């Protein structure tokens, strides 16, 4: 099972915001940002903060990417 945060990165571009600004504004750790870049586990609390900040749904921030061979 894999997830991609490409929709989040596109949202940042659309809003003229950098990843560092996102990290700073939401109080995210550098390790959380690295996990999102790699498509790794991010807590529901982090997703909640991002949805509240952007006034959006989780599907606006990430997408499911089916594993190859399935």
C-alpha positions, 0 to 999 in steps of 0.5 A: 500500500502506498500513498502519494502527497503529490496533490499537496505539493500541487496545492502548495504551488497553486497557493504560492507556498513553499514546503518550509512555509507549510512546515513552519505554519503548521508546526510540522517536524522536518521528519514529518515533511520527509515522510510525506516526501517519501509517501510514508505514514503520517499521523491523522493529527497531521492530516487534520491540521492540514485539512483545517489549514487549507479548508479541504478534504484528505483526498485533496492532500494525498492519493492512493497509489496501487502497488505494482502487481496487484 
